[in-house]
Amino acid sequence: MNIPKISVGDILTLKKQHPCGSLEFEVLRVGSDIRMICRGCGRDLTLPREKVEKAIKKITAPTAGEETP
């Protein structure tokens, strides 16, 4: 079983899109739950870590020039 390494500031591309149409979410907090914000509409979500790990398609580390809110 491959456990993904998720850190604060990472951009997660998920398999299923958000109702606004975006597939990308920025990680705000990591623990037993993962708090993230939709990059399309700005909606704040808190989901169980297990559910998020199953839904991840790709993890992108933030670039040096990118700012987090």
C-alpha positions in Angstrom: 0.0 0.0 0.0 1.4 3.4 -1.1 0.7 6.2 1.4 1.0 9.6 -0.2 3.0 12.3 1.6 0.8 15.3 2.0 2.1 18.6 3.4 0.6 22.0 4.1 0.7 24.1 0.9 0.6 21.2 -1.5 -1.8 21.3 -4.4 -3.9 18.2 -4.7 -5.5 17.2 -8.0 -8.5 14.9 -7.2 -10.2 12.3 -9.3 -13.7 13.8 -8.8 -14.3 17.5 -9.5 -15.8 20.0 -7.1 -19.3 21.3 -8.0 -17.7 24.5 -9.3 -15.8 22.5 -11.8 -12.3 22.7 -10.3 -10.2 19.6 -9.7 -7.4 21.4 -7.6 -7.4 21.9 -3.9 -4.7 23.6 -1.7 -3.9 21.9 1.6 -4.3 24.1 4.7 -4.0 21.6 7.6 -2.9 18.0 7.8 -3.7 15.5 10.5 -6.3 12.8 10.9 -8.5 15.1 8.9 -7.3 17.2 6.0 -8.4 20.8 5.6 -8.2 22.2 2.1 -9.5 25.0 0.0 -10.9 24.7 -3.5 -8.7 26.7 -6.0 -11.7 27.4 -8.2 -14.3 28.9 -5.8 -12.4 29.2 -2.5 -14.7 26.9 -0.6 -13.1 25.5 2.6 -13.4 21.7 3.1 -12.4 19.3 5.9 -12.4 15.7 5.0 -11.1 12.5 6.6 -7.5 11.7 5.6 -8.5 8.2 4.4 -11.1 9.6 2.0 -8.7 12.2 0.6 -5.9 9.7 0.1 -8.2 7.5 -2.1 -9.3 10.5 -4.2 -5.8 11.9 -5.0 -4.8 11.8 -8.6 -1.7 14.0 -8.4 0.2 16.0 -5.7 2.0 19.1 -6.7 4.4 20.9 -4.3 4.1 24.7 -4.2 6.6 26.6 -6.3 8.9 29.3 -4.7 7.0 32.2 -6.3 3.5 31.0 -5.3 1.9 32.6 -2.3 -0.5 30.8 0.1 -3.4 32.8 1.6 
